[in-house]
């Protein structure tokens, strides 16, 4: 055999001989380490990753631990909110801190204050929050002098009632008394003395459902304030036959409550003319044909 083909044996001191070698040192970790280096397809094997390590060999990060809710803190906050709400409800509804102490009435001239307060029916000492302002307003508006009302809370203890009264436009005399009517024919108030500054209304059935009353009141409402102050009496036998009598004695046959602007211009022009100043009666019921007497 040749030297190239001869495999050498080395004698160690222990008497043991080393087996034949192939010329490449054997991995000291053995086949297990080689298997851990990777799989046959080149991907990292499972042997290199141990506990707490990612497949690429780096140390894996643990997911953050979930914080447990503080049940005692949540319960405390809930009890605190409930307590605050209960205290607020007691202050508003049950305590004597926010109760009605005063009732203010403004805007009244015809209706006495005590009648308005009586109609409102507000009890002093009652909780402000429990007061039904809508019901109070409805009761006040039932008064014949009141056209509308507004009820407001003025904290901490005042209820304010603001009324808008009806405006009288004429007076009706009946059975020794004088009844004041507004533009809708509603009786505002009455008394034994005739009030100054209002014309006397003479119709057969005065009231809000009488056509002659409504036509007469509509004419009065449309007159300018200067002429309205000079009115002494308004009569109407029908809605189309309204007649005005001024304090200076002039009678104006007005007719219906239509075409008021035209009739007013004619009356003003006639009162400035010599014929109109000397006339006792002016008829403008038909603006196309004006006559004087």
KENU-954892 format. One record per atom (N, C-alpha, C): residue in one letter; x, y, z. Coordinates in pm, whole numbers, plus 32768, in hexadecimal, padded with zeros to 4 digits. Example, Ala and Ser with C-alpha at 12.3 -4.5 7.8 and 13.67 -1.06 7.14 Angstrom:
BEGIN
A85277DC7830C;A84CE7E3E830C;A85287EB6830C;S85057F1F82C4;S85577F9682CA;S850A80038313;
This chain:
BEGIN
X80557F898000;X800080008000;X8058807A8000;X802780E77FC2;X807681617FBD;X805F81B18038;X80B882168047;X80AC826D80BF;X802F82BE80BA;X800282E7803F;X7F8783358036;X7F1082E5805E;X7F1982638047;X7EA382138069;X7EA781DE80F3;X7F1781F5813C;X7F2281C181C4;X7EE382238225;X7E8B81F28278;X7E4B824382E0;X7E9B8234835E;X7EC782A58397;X7F1B82A1840F;X7EC8828E848C;X7F07824E84E8;X7ECC823C856C;X7F26827F85D0;X7EEF82CA8628;X7F3E8310868D;X7F2782CF8711;X7F9582B28754;X7F8D826F87D5;X7F9182D98840;X7F2E82DB8893;X7F2A83398904;X7F6282F6897E;X7F7C834B89DF;X7FBB83178A58;X7F6382B78AA1;X7EE682C18A8B;X7E8C82668AD1;X7E8481E08A8C;X7ECC81D58A20;X7ECB815689DD;X7E5D814A8979;X7E1481AA896E;X7DA581A38910;X7DD181DE888E;X7D9D81AE882D;X7DBE81E087AA;X7D4C82318774;X7D6A829E872E;X7D0282F486F1;X7CD982B8866D;X7C5D82B78658;X7C28827B85DF;X7C4C82CB8566;X7C2E829584F7;X7C5082DA847C;X7C07835F8471;X7C4983C4843E;X7C10844A842C;X7BFF8464839A;X7BA884BD837F;X7B8C84DE82F4;X7BCF855D82CA;X7C1D859A8324;X7C6186178302;X7C158693832B;X7B9C8685835C;X7B4E86FB838A;X7B2C86E7841B;X7B49874C846F;X7B2D873984FF;X7A98872E8519;X7A8186D68571;X79F486BF8597;X79C2872D85F2;X7949875E85D7;X790C87C8862C;X78FC879286B7;X792D87E28718;X792B87B287A2;X789F87A987DC;X784787ED879B;X77BD87E387CD;X77728772878A;X77AF87378729;X777186C386ED;X770786E8868A;X76C286808665;X765B869085FD;X75EB86E98628;X75D486F086AA;X7566874486DB;X757B87D486BE;X75FB880586CA;X7617889086AB;X760788AC861A;X7633884785C7;X7626885C8538;X759388608510;X7545880E8552;X74B588118532;X74778894855B;X74AE88D085C7;X7475894F85F5;X749889C385A1;X74FD89B5854B;X75278A2784FA;X74C18A4C8493;X747489ED846B;X740E8A0F8407;X73D6899383CB;X736789A18387;X732A89328343;X736A892482BC;X734388C0827A;X738088A681FB;X7364890E8193;X72FA895D81A1;X72D989C2813C;X73138A49815C;X736B8A5381C4;X73AE8AD281E1;X73688B268248;X72F08AFF8273;X72AB8B4E82D8;X72E28B2F8361;X72DF8B8E83BD;X73128B728444;X72C48B028482;X73088AAB84C1;X72C68A3C8502;X72908A608588;X724C8A0185BE;X720D8A1A863F;X726C8A0886B1;X72DF89CE8696;X733989B48705;X737B8A2E873A;X738A8A9B86EB;X73D28B128718;X737E8B6B876E;X72FD8B5A876A;X72A58BB287B9;X727B8B688834;X729B8BA088A5;X72758B658922;X72098BB68966;X71F28B9B89E3;X718D8BE88A2D;X71B48C7A8A34;X71518CD78A16;X716A8D668A1E;X71B38D9D89A7;X71C48D4E893D;X720B8D7F88C7;X71B38D72884C;X71C58DD587F0;X717C8DD38773;X71C08D738715;X717F8D4A86A8;X71BD8CED8649;X72408D228611;X72558DA6860B;X72D28DDA85D4;X73408DE3863C;X73258DB186B4;X738C8DAE871B;X73878E20877C;X733B8E8C875B;X73348EFD87B8;X72D58EDE8829;X72E88F258895;X72948F0F8909;X72098F4788F0;X71A48EF488FF;X711A8F1E88E1;X70E78F7B894E;X70958FDE8923;X7058903B8983;X6FD5900189B7;X6FC690098A37;X6F498FDA8A71;X6EDC90448A62;X6E61901C8A42;X6DF4907F8A39;X6DDE90C28ABF;X6DC091458ABA;X6DAB918C8B3A;X6D3A914F8B89;X6D4F91478C07;X6CE7910D8C5D;X6C6F916A8C65;X6BF991328C5F;X6B7E91818C68;X6B6A91B58CF5;X6B4592388CF9;X6B2C92728D7C;X6A9F92508DAA;X6A97921E8E1C;X6A1491FD8E52;X69CC927C8E7F;X694E928B8E5A;X690593048E83;X68FA930D8F1A;X690693888F46;X68FC939F8FD5;X686893A68FFB;X683493379027;X67A593319044;X677D938F90B5;X67D3939E9114;X67B193F99183;X67A894899155;X680194AF90F9;X67FD953890C6;X677E95519076;X675794F39021;X66DB95028FD3;X6661950A902E;X665F94B89094;X65EE94BC90F1;X65E89541913B;X665C95759160;X665E95F691A6;X662A9667914D;X6656966990CE;X662896D19071;X659196C7905D;X655E964D904E;X64CD963A903C;X6480966E90B4;X64AD964B912B;X6469967B91A3;X6471971291B0;X64E2974C9186;X64F097DD918D;X648D98239130;X648097F090B5;X6421982C9056;X639298209089;X637097AA90BA;X62E8979790F0;X62CF97F69164;X6332980791B8;X632198629229;X630E98F291FF;X635B991D919B;X634D99A7916A;X62C399BC912E;X6295995C90DE;X620F996990A1;X61A2996A910B;X61B09916916E;X614C991391D9;X614A99979226;X61C099CD9240;X61C69A4D9288;X61899ABD9235;X61A69ABE91B2;X616C9B26915C;X60D49B1A9156;X60A39A9E914C;X60129A8C914B;X5FD19AB891CD;X60149A9D923B;X5FDD9AC892BC;X5FDA9B6092C6;X60459BA29297;X60489C35929C;X5FD99C709246;X5FC49C3791CF;X5F609C6F9173;X5ED19C51919F;X5EBA9BD791D1;X5E309BAB91E6;X5E079B9F9278;X5E669B8292CF;X5E3D9B659357;X5E699BC793C2;X5ECE9C1693A6;X5F019C6F940E;X5EB89CF5940C;X5ED69D46946E;X5E9D9DCD9478;X5EFB9E37943E;X5F609E0B93F8;X5FC19E6B93C2;X5F8E9EB09344;X5F499E6692EB;X5F199E9D926C;X5E829E929265;X5E3F9EE492B3;X5DAD9EE792B5;X5D7D9F72928B;X5CFD9F7A926A;X5CC29FF99240;X5CB6A05492BA;X5CF7A0C792B2;X5CF2A129931F;X5CACA1AB92F5;X5CB0A1C99272;X5C73A2459241;X5C2DA22991BC;X5BC1A27591A2;X5B7BA2729122;X5B76A30290EE;X5BB3A31A907B;X5BB3A39F903E;X5B4FA3A28FCB;X5B04A4108FC1;X5AA3A4258F55;X5AC4A4A88F11;X5AD7A4A48E8E;X5AF3A51D8E41;X5A9AA5208DC5;X5A86A5998D90;X5A38A5AB8D16;X59A4A5BF8D2C;X5977A5B88DA7;X58E7A5C68DC1;X58C2A6588DDA;X5850A67F8DA4;X5818A7048DBC;X5784A6FA8DDD;X573EA6A58D94;X56AFA6938DAB;X5694A6268E13;X56DEA5BA8E0D;X56C9A54B8E6B;X5717A5658EEB;X56D5A5628F5F;X571DA5778FDD;X5782A5078FF6;X57E9A529903E;X5853A4C8905B;X581DA45090A8;X57C6A469910A;X5796A3FA915B;X5742A3989109;X56FAA3CB90A3;X56ADA371904D;X5709A31A8FF9;X5776A3548FCA;X57D6A3068F7B;X5819A29C8FD2;X5842A2C2904B;X5881A26190A4;X581FA1F490CC;X57A1A21A90E1;X573DA1B69103;X5725A1549092;X5721A1889017;X570FA1308FA3;X5788A0D68F8E;X5800A1098FAC;X5879A0B98F99;X587CA0418FF6;X584BA0529071;X58449FE290CE;X58CB9FAD90FA;X592BA005910F;X59B29FDB9138;X59BA9FE091D1;X59E59F72920E;X59F39F6B929F;X5A829F8E92C7;X5A909FF0931E;X5B14A0119351;X5B4A9F9B93A1;X5BCB9F7E938F;X5C089F0E93D4;X5C0B9E8E9383;X5BC89E8C9310;X5BCA9E1592BB;X5C4D9E10926C;X5C809D99924C;X5CFF9D909202;X5CF79DD5917B;X5D5E9E21915B;X5D639E6890DB;X5D609E079066;X5DA99D979072;X5DB59D3A9001;X5D329CF38FE3;X5CDB9CE59046;X5C5D9C9D9030;X5BEF9CF68FF7;X5C069D778FEF;X5B9D9DD18FC0;X5B839DBC8F2B;X5B059DA78F09;X5ADB9D968E7D;X5ABE9E218E44;X5B219E5C8E03;X5B119EE48DCF;X5AA99EEB8D60;X5A9A9E7F8D13;X5A359E7E8CAA;X59A89E848CE2;X598F9E3C8D4E;X590B9E408D8D;X58F09EC88DCB;X59579F058E06;X59469F8B8E3F;X59239FEF8DD1;X596A9FE78D62;X594EA0428CF2;X58BFA0328CBF;X58919FB68CB1;X58099F9E8C80;X57A19FD98CDF;X57B89FCD8D62;X5757A0038DC2;X5753A09C8DBD;X57C8A0DA8DB0;X57CBA16C8DAA;X5787A1A08D2C;X579AA1598CBD;X5760A1868C3E;X56C9A1768C39;X568EA1338C9A;X55FBA12C8CA0;X55BDA1AF8CD0;X560DA2048D0D;X55D8A2868D37;X55B2A2D78CBC;X5540A3188CC0;X550FA35D8C49;X5566A3D58C23;X55AEA40D8C82;X5605A47F8C62;X5687A4558C1D;X56AAA3D68C26;X572EA3A78BFA;X5724A36B8B6E;X5776A39F8B13;X577EA3658A8C;X57E3A2F38A89;X5853A3028ACE;X58B8A2988AD5;X5909A2AA8B55;X594DA2408B7C;X599FA2448BF6;X5A1BA1EF8BE2;X5A83A2158C2C;X5B00A1C98C2C;X5B2AA1B58CBC;X5B4EA1398CDE;X5B76A1168D67;X5C07A0E78D64;X5C5AA1248DB9;X5CEAA1058DBA;X5D17A0E78E48;X5D7AA08F8E54;X5DBFA0788ED3;X5E37A0D68EDC;X5E42A11B8F4A;X5EB6A1708F65;X5EF8A1378FE3;X5F59A0DF8FCD;X5F9AA09B903D;X5FE1A1009099;X5FE4A0E6911B;X5FC0A0659158;X5F30A0599188;X5EE1A0C59191;X5E5EA0B691CF;X5DF2A112919F;X5DF7A1439123;X5D94A1A290F1;X5D51A16C9073;X5CCDA17A906D;X5C81A15C8FF4;X5C51A1E18FBB;X5C71A1F78F3C;X5C4EA2758EFA;X5BDEA25C8E95;X5B71A2A78EA1;X5AFFA29E8E45;X5AF8A3208DF6;X5B08A3178D73;X5B03A38B8D1B;X5A84A37F8CC7;X5A29A3DE8CD6;X59A9A3D88C8F;X59A3A4438C23;X595EA4228BB8;X593DA4828B4F;X58A5A48E8B4D;X5875A5028B70;X57E4A5138B7C;X57A4A5378AF6;X5723A51E8AEF;X56D6A5478A7B;X56CBA5E08A79;X56C3A6188A01;X56B9A6A989F2;X5628A6CF89D4;X55E6A7178A2D;X555CA7418A11;X5556A7A0899B;X54F0A78E8945;X54DFA7E488D0;X545AA82F88D1;X53FAA800891D;X5377A8428920;X5331A81F89A3;X52C7A86C89BF;X5279A85A8A39;X51E9A83E8A13;X51AEA7DE8A56;X5120A7BF8A43;X50D8A7DF8AC5;X506FA8308ABC;X501FA8558B31;X4FA5A7F98B3A;X4F92A7BE8BB1;X4F20A7648BC3;X4EFFA75B8C58;X4E81A7738C77;X4E4DA7668CFF;X4EA0A7B68D64;X4EC5A82E8D3F;X4F0DA8848D9B;X4FA0A8638DAB;X4FD4A8068D5D;X5062A7E48D66;X50A3A7F58CDD;X5126A8048CDF;X5172A8178C63;X51D4A7A28C54;X51C9A7608BE2;X521AA6EA8BC4;X5282A70E8B59;X52FEA6F28B77;X536BA7118B1B;X5386A6988AC2;X5384A6AD8A3E;X539AA64389DD;X541FA6598995;X5466A5E9897B;X54E0A5F4892B;X54BEA5E38897;X5523A5DD8841;X550CA5D787B1;X54C6A5588785;X54C5A4F087D9;X5481A47387B8;X53F5A46B87F0;X53C8A4D58832;X5343A4D4886D;X533CA49588F6;X53AFA4718930;X53B3A43489B4;X53A9A4A08A1E;X5355A48A8A83;X5349A4E98AF0;X53C5A4E18B48;X540AA5518B52;X5486A5548B9E;X546AA56D8C32;X5419A5D08C4E;X53F4A5F18CD7;X5376A6458CD2;X533EA6638D44;X52C5A6B68D4A;X52C6A7078DCA;X5273A76D8DCC;X5268A7C48E41;X51F0A81F8E35;X51DCA8708E9C;X5168A8CA8E9F;X5185A9508E5E;X5204A9708E47;X5229A9F08E09;X525EA9D78D7C;X5239AA318D21;X5269AA238C98;X52FAAA518C92;X5355A9FE8C60;X53E1AA288C58;X53F6AA8D8BE9;X5451AAE88BFE;X546FAB4E8B9A;X54C6AB158B2C;X54BAAB518AB5;X5511AB2C8A46;X54E2AAB789F2;X546BAA818A0F;X5436AA1189C2;X53ADAA358989;X5392AA13890A;X530FAA3388D0;X52A3A9D48903;X522AAA048902;X51B8A9B28927;X518EA96088AD;X517DA8DE88C0;X5155A8858854;X50C0A8678862;X5075A88987F8;X4FE4A87387FB;X4FBFA80D878F;X4FACA79087BA;X4F80A7248763;X4F15A6D587AC;X4ECCA6828761;X4E5CA63A879E;X4E89A5CB87FC;X4EF3A58487DC;X4F20A512882E;X4FB8A5138839;X4FF0A56B8888;X5083A575888E;X50C3A4F588C1;X5131A4D18884;X5179A45A88B0;X51D0A4208842;X521FA3BA8861;X527DA38287FF;X523DA335878E;X51BCA314879A;X5178A2C98730;X5119A31F86DE;X5115A3A186F9;X50BAA3FB86B1;X5103A43A863B;X50D5A42485BD;X511AA45C8549;X5121A4F5854A;X50B8A5378579;X50B9A5CA857D;X5121A5FD85E1;X512CA5B88653;X5192A5DF86B5;X521EA5CD867D;X5236A55D863C;X52BBA5438606;X52E0A5A58597;X527FA5C78540;X529BA62884D6;X52BAA6B28511;X526DA6DB8575;X5285A75E85B3;X530CA76385F8;X532DA6F98642;X53ADA6F58688;X5422A6EE8627;X540EA6AD85B6;X5477A6A78551;X5491A7328517;X5428A77E8500;X5439A80884CF;X5486A85B8535;X545EA85085B4;X54A3A89C861D;X5537A8778623;X5554A7F68616;X55DEA7C6861F;X5634A7FE85AE;X55FAA8148538;X5647A84384C5;X5659A8DA84C1;X560FA9238511;X561BA9B5850F;X56A1A9E1854A;X56DAAA4E8519;X5753AA848558;X5733AAB485E5;X5799AAB4863A;X5784AAD586C7;X5747AB5F86D8;X5770ABC08686;X573BAC488693;X56A5AC4C867B;X5676AC078615;X55E6AC0585F8;X559BABAE865C;X55DCAB43868C;X559AAAEC86EC;X557FAB36876F;X55D8AB908795;X55C2ABDB8811;X554CAC3C8806;X5525AC61878B;X54B6ACBE8777;X542FAC78876D;X5430ABF3876E;X53B3ABA98762;X5360ABB787E1;X52DFABD187CE;X5283ABD6883F;X5226AB5C883F;X51FDAB3187C8;X519EAAC287C1;X51AAAA7D8739;X5195A9F9873A;X5193A9A886C0;X5112A95786C2;X50C5A9638657;X5047A918864D;X504CA8BF85D1;X4FFFA85385D5;X4FF8A7F98562;X4F75A7AB8569;X4F22A7BC8502;X4EA6A76D84F8;X4EC2A6EA84AE;X4F34A6E48469;X4F60A66B8423;X4FF6A677840D;X5039A60A83E7;X50CAA61483CF;X50EEA673835D;X5091A68E8302;X50ACA6E78290;X507FA77682AA;X504FA7938322;X501AA819833E;X5053A84D83C2;X50D6A86683C3;X511AA89C8439;X511EA934842C;X50FCA979849A;X50FDAA0C849C;X5150AA3C8512;X51A6AA9E84F8;X51FBAAD88560;X51CAAB648582;X51C9AB858602;X51A8AC0C862D;X521DAC41867F;X5255ACB48653;X52C8ACEF8696;X529BAD4A8707;X52FAAD69875F;X52DAADBE87D2;X52B5AE4B87A8;X52E4AE7A8733;X52C1AF018705;X523BAF0786BD;X51F3AE9786B8;X516EAE96867C;X5167AE6085EF;X51D7AE4985AC;X51D5AE178523;X51AEAD838522;X5153AD6184C7;X512AACD684B3;X5164ACA3842F;X51A4AC2E8435;X51E1ABF183BF;X5198AB6E83A3;X5153AB698332;X5114AAEC8307;X5181AA9782C6;X51AAAA31830C;X521FA9E482E3;X51FCA96D828A;X518EA92E82A4;X5168A8B68259;X51A9A83A8294;X51E1A7E3823D;X5221A768826C;X52AEA785829E;X52EEA71D82D0;X5377A72E8303;X53E0A7188296;X53B9A71E8218;X5416A70D81A9;X5442A7958172;X54B0A7938126;X54E6A80980E2;X5501A87C8144;X5535A85881B6;X554BA8BB8220;X55AEA92781F5;X5619A90281B3;X567FA965818C;X5644A9D08130;X55F2A9A880CF;X55B4AA098075;X5556AA6680C1;X5507AA2E8119;X54A7AA7F8164;X54EFAAE381C0;X555CAAB881FA;X55A7AB138250;X55DFAB8A8201;X5613AB71818A;X5648ABDF8138;X55D8AC418114;X5562AC0F80F5;X54F2AC6680D1;X54C6ACBA8149;X54BFAC7D81BD;X5495ACC78235;X54F7AD378254;X5579AD1A824E;X55DCAD81826B;X55D6ADF28205;X55C1ADD08187;X55B8AE388120;X553BAE8E8134;X54CBAE518157;X5450AE9E816C;X545AAEF881E6;X549BAECA824E;X54A5AF1B82C7;X54FDAF9682B1;X5552AF92824D;X55A5B006822D;X5562B06581C9;X54F9B0368188;X54B5B0898123;X5448B0DD8165;X5423B1508129;X53B7B1A48160;X5333B159816B;X5312B1088105;X5294B0BE8109;X5293B0568179;X5304B016818D;X530BAFB081F6;X5308AFED8281;X5348B0618293;X5349B0A08317;X52BEB0D1833F;X526CB0F382DF;X51E5B1238300;X517DB0B38302;X51A3B03A82DC;X5143AFCC82D5;X5130AF8C835E;X50B7AF598372;X5098AF0E83EC;X50A6AE7783D6;X5097AE4D835A;X509EADBE8339;X50F1ADAB82BB;X5149AD4A82BF;X519BAD25824C;X5182AC928230;X5160AC7381B4;X5143ABE7818F;X51B2ABB48134;X5203AB58816A;X526FAB1A811B;X5258AA84810E;X51DDAA598121;X51C1A9C98118;X51DFA992808E;X51D2A9E58027;X51F9A9C17F9F;X5263AA257F73;X52E3AA047F79;X534CAA657F5B;X5342AAA47ED1;X52FEAA627E75;X52F0AA9D7DEF;X5292AB157DEF;X5234AB167E4B;X51D2AB837E52;X51CDABB57EE2;X520BAC277EFC;X520FAC607F83;X51A9ACD07F8C;X515CACCF7FF8;X50F7AD38800B;X5108AD768094;X50DFADF480A0;X50E1AE3B811F;X5059AE7A8137;X5035AE8C81B6;X4FB6AECB81DA;X4FD0AF358246;
